[in-house]
Amino acid sequence: MELKKPWQGRFEKPTLGEVEQYTESLSFDWRLYRYDILGSVAHCKMLAECGIITHEEASQIIEALGEVQREIERGEFTLDPSFEDIHMAIEHRLIQKIGDVGGKLHTARSRNDQIALDMRLYLRDVILSVREGLLNVIEALLKLAKRFFHVVMPGYTHLQHAQPVAFSHHLMAYCEMFRRDEERFCDCLKRVNIMPLGSAALAGTSFPIDMSFTARYLKFDSITRNSMDSVSDRDYLLEFLSASAITMMHVSRLAEEIILWSSSEFGFIELSDAFCTGSSIMPQKKNPDVAELMRGKTGRVYGNLMALLTILKALPLTYNRDLQEDKIPVFDTADTLLSTLKLLSMMLLEIKVKEERMEEAAKTGWILATELADYLVTKGVPFRKAHHIVGQIVKFCMEEGKDFEDLTIEEFRRFHRAFDETVFNVLDLRKAVDRRKSQGGTSWSRIKEVLEITEDYLKEVRHNLLNEKSRYGL
C-alpha cells in the first residue's frame, strides 16, 4: 500500500526527501511504541463503549495492534523515516493489516494529545525505575555505613580538616540527599499521572467521548482540565529533568569524594578493579573512570534541562513542532540517570575502606581545636575568648612542631589558667566524635538512630513502590 501522509489531502506536491529526513522523529520516538499501542487500545475501547465505533471494529483494531507490537518486538517492523513518527508508523501498519477499519482508530484524537499521553505513560514508568534505583543507592550507602560504623575520619570545610566525624555519618549525609531526590520524583509523579487524551488537536472534540473511561483503563489519577494546556504542557518533563539534574548533582558530589578518597594523597578507600580502567602508557595506573564519568555526565543532564527550558521559553499556545525536540533530552536524561544509579549502587558495595589510614588522617591538622575551645567554655570562658586562646595554642604547636597531645599541663596553662588535668580527656578522638550528641550529630547513638530510621524508610518505600509498580503492570 502506498504511504500517504494523514494531512496529504490539501497538498499538491509530495514532501521533499530532505524535509522528511529533517522533520522525522521515528529514529528516536520509536521507543514509545508500547505506550502508543497501550494508549491506542484504551482509546479504541473507549470509542466502542461510547458507540462511536462498533465493538466488532474495536476487537479487530485491538487484535491488529497486538500483532503490530509483536512485529516491533521481533524486529520485523520497518522504521521508514517517511512515516515521520511512531504514531504514523503504527497507524500505517494497522491500516495495512485491516484496511479502513484501522483508519477509524484516530477518531476523536490528534497526534498532539497522543504524544502527550505517550510521554506521560513513558515517564511514569521511568520515574518508578528511578525511585527504585535511588532506593538501591541508599541501601548500598546504609550497608557501607553499618559495616564501617565506628571508623573515624576527618570532617572537612573548605576541603581542610575541620572536626572529626564518623565515616558512617559522612555516608548517611548522602542518604539524606538521595532520600530527598526520591521524594522529589515521587512528588513529580503526581503531575505526570494526569490523562490528556481527548484534548485532540487543541480544542477538545465534538464526539461524545468518555475521558474518565480512558483514564481508569490507563490508571491515571486525574484528567487534564484545559485542552489547550494539555497539548502544549511540558512542565512535567521539565520537572523530571530538574529532579534528575539535582540527583545527578548529588551523584557528582559523591563521585568527587570517591575520586579524592581513592587518590594517593588521601588513600581512604580503594575502588574495585571492576569499576576502574588503566592507562595506555603508564602501567601502574588505576583510574576511577566510572566515578569521573558520573561527574562528567552530570553536565550533560544539566544541558538537557537547559535545552528544554530554552525550547519552551517563547512558544505561543498551543502545539508547535518545536515540541518534537523535547524527547531526546528526556530520553537521554532517563537513560543516563538510570544507568548511573545502577552502577553507583554496585560500585559502593565493592569499595574497600582503609580504616587505619582514615583514622590516622583524622588525628592530624589540630582537628580537636574546637574540642579545646568547648572545654574552656565549660570552665566559664566566653566562647569568643576561648576561640582566640585555642588559636594561639595552635600557632604555638605549629612553631614547636607539636600536637595537642604532646603539650604538658604547664604549656596549656601558659595560655589560660582554666586548663587543668581534665583537658586531656577531651583529646580522645573517639570521645570527641561521641560528644556530638545533638540531633543530627555524629555521635554513635545519633548515627544508630538514623540508621534505624533509614532502614524503616527503605522498607516502607519499597513496599509502596512494589504496590505502585503492580498497579501499573510493571
Secondary structure, DSSP 8 states (H G I E B T S, - for coil): -----TTGGG-SS---HHHHHHH--HHHHGGGHHHHHHHHHHHHHHHHHTTSS-HHHHHHHHHHHHHHHHHHHTT-----GGG-SHHHHHHHHHHHHHTHHHHGGGTT--HHHHHHHHHHHHHHHHHHHHHHHHHHHHHHHHHHHHHTTT-EEEEEETTEEEEEEEHHHHHHHHHHHHHHHHHHHHHHHHHHSEE-TT-TTTT--SS---HHHHHHHTT-SEE-S-HHHHHH--HHHHHHHHHHHHHHHHHHHHHHHHHHHTSTTT--EE--GGG-B--SS-TT--B-HHHHHHHHHHHHHHHHHHHHHHHHTT--SS--GGGGGGHHHHHHHHHHHHHHHHHHHHHHHT-EE-HHHHHHHHTSSSTTHHHHHHHHHHTT--HHHHHHHHHHHHHHHHHHT--GGG--HHHHHTT-TT--GGGGGGG-HHHHHHT--STT-SSHHHHHHHHHHHHHHHHHHHHHHHHHHHHTT-
